[in-house]
Amino acid sequence: MTDTETHRTSTVVAPPQTSDRLRWFDRLGLRDAEDAGGKGANLGELVSAGLPVPPGFVLLRDCYRSSMKAAGVADELSGLHQQALTVVDDPAQLEKLCESMQQLVADAGPTETVRAELRAAYHRLGDGVPVAVRSSATGEDGRDASFAGMNRTLTDIIGDDDLADAVTQCWMSLFGPRVVAYRAGRGFTGDPAMAVVVQQMVESRRAGVAFTADPGSGARDRVAVEGALGLGEVVVSGLVQPDTYIVAKSGEILDVHVGHQDFRIVRDADGHDIRAELGPELADARVLDDDTLRRIVDLALAVEQHYGCPQDLEWATDASGGVWLVQSRPITTLETVSDVPGEVLTRGLSAAPGTVSGPVRILRSPEEGAALAPGEILVAPMTNPDWLPTIRRAAAVVTDAGGMTCHAAIVARELRVPCVVGTRTGTADLVDGQIVTVDGGKGLVRAGAQAGPGHGAVEVGATPTAPPAGIVTATKIYVNLGMPDSAEAVAAQDVDGVGLLRAEFILTEALGGRHPKDLIEHGESDQLVAALANSVERVVDAFDPRPVIYRASDFRSNEFRALRGGAEYEPDEHNPMIGYRGCFRYVTEPELFRLELRALAQVRTDHPGLGLMIPFVRTKWELEECLALVDASELGGQRGLHRWIMAEVPSVVHWLPEYVGMGIDGVSIGSNDLTQLMLGVDRDSEICAEVFDGADPAVLDAIEQIISTGRRLGITTSLCGQAPSADPAYAERLVRLGITSISVNPDAAAAVRRTVAAAERRLLLEATRR
């Protein structure tokens, strides 16, 4: 294979001189991002590197500026934009101002000079050539901010007039309400400007994606390629089961998995995308032959070499078999799931990824925690909040019991400690002092040292470094948080706030292992309030001015009994998971809840973004009494307090309209509890783990009804749980239902935001086509 075959570039001849208004891709590079926008500059960078990019050019941002100035609307746009930045919290006013700005741009359109240069460049591509017209705003595709999916992209544009109109529509998208609100949130107060990419479309026969590191295993010595017939939309949107190929970077084809494709998307004679059904001979046929596969791999490796980091790229082949690069972006997270040798000593569920080696330390209770030395692997029957100080020092965690949502799993993921739960016999299979390797990604514990000791050896894809900010979504991406220690690092990530601040971990430390009634009876209420307020304030300070939603304590009676003095105060329940907890506990014994409200009131005086969430609400009457407690407190007297409930009990589907009428303005779906109560399965049971399915139709129907009711009544709807981070299709379903936010563990936030952004783009595309 020759370099020409692999890195075939555009055959378009650039104009003899560079225009101040228009520039061809081969005259652009990353240095030109200010004039050509992020997208245009990046395409130029790829072309300058000799990579095969469909030919095209960029109308520089001065085309927009000169056109608005010539039409006499530049000053008016500037004034309206400054005004719009101050009313982003008033949707109606913002919408009105944006409509006015977009109408000014539409009336102005490109000047005759710009139109003439646009026509000339378009005809250099050919007469009647279909092109894609994409916005490329200043700051787009940058590391600090991105307007991905918000500004307009139009495809299959043919003809001079339609092209000029498409450019105008891109310019108009500068002033969409979401774009202006995002710009205000990022502190961009200058007058915006827009460059526009015009690129010849590839008549795709085969298309797909390639990763220069295996996204399944995290291995960086191989390339993973997915491919399907027709346009690549069927792959990136998950509409078909594509072929999957794993190729070593040395060139050896390691694995071929042929998918199944009932249809492909092609363009008809009028340039419209249509669905073409496939017969059995094509539906199950291999998409790529070895030669084409290796050319795609070579191309992917060339992209990685140019950018110096693993890449996620989209490719397409044309009628002649040529391979084109359509898009490329860095892979920002890689979960390294090791494949190390060694006898498997015990196995369970993968709760937190990473691989680490060290000596075993078997502990039966949190009181034994002092025996754990740094770098040792904690092996325990099960954990609860009292184990938190010990888990902080552990190199890895292994438990006999528990599922993906148990305490050990949640804490380990937040602390980025490899964790295997539900081994059943881990404490019997392992021996104190034994050197083992915990493979959190595969749920295995192997004999011997296969990774370096201690935290420094953990090979976790979601490292503590923050992913680059940039992808913006209309759906807010919040994080679930439980420990103030991690707040500052998590707040540095590209997240929109805290959708679930768990009280349990914070209270455990504030209580010092004692039952709250023991502190109250000894006159130590003020100390408890001060400690709780201090911890909550550390989180709120880190995220300010982003919202933080504090979920009040949801200890179950068995967890309260485990605290010192707990046996004296707590009932002995056979099934505490559905027993004395949450909202009912507050109205029956309100002492601790009142102390929580006092602490929140102290913090919220200076941090109005702090909200309150009531967990495990079963009935209308108990919520009425609980809200009466809130109203009677100092917190309830503060203006603008957002009052949320958790939607964990299926009865909320029926009662939600009544709850909204009582003043509830936010609902967060606790998908783990909701699933266990809908399906009648203990969410922490390793025996019934395969029955616990958050995507069961019954669960999804309840979630759909909750979101639908929330939309109808105008309240915030959210979901906290693992399903959106584990299943992109699940996350997309939530977006399509109209959920306003998703709250996930910090290590999953970046991936979920990318999934949500892709789903929102597909929705916009579908709406445009309709």
Order of alpha helices (4+ residues) and beta strands (2+ residues): alpha-beta-alpha-beta-alpha-alpha-alpha-alpha-beta-beta-alpha-alpha-beta-beta-beta-alpha-beta-beta-beta-beta-alpha-alpha-beta-beta-beta-beta-beta-beta-alpha-beta-alpha-beta-alpha-beta-beta-beta-alpha-beta-alpha-alpha-alpha-beta-alpha-alpha-alpha-alpha-beta-alpha-beta-alpha-beta-alpha-alpha-beta-alpha-alpha-beta-alpha
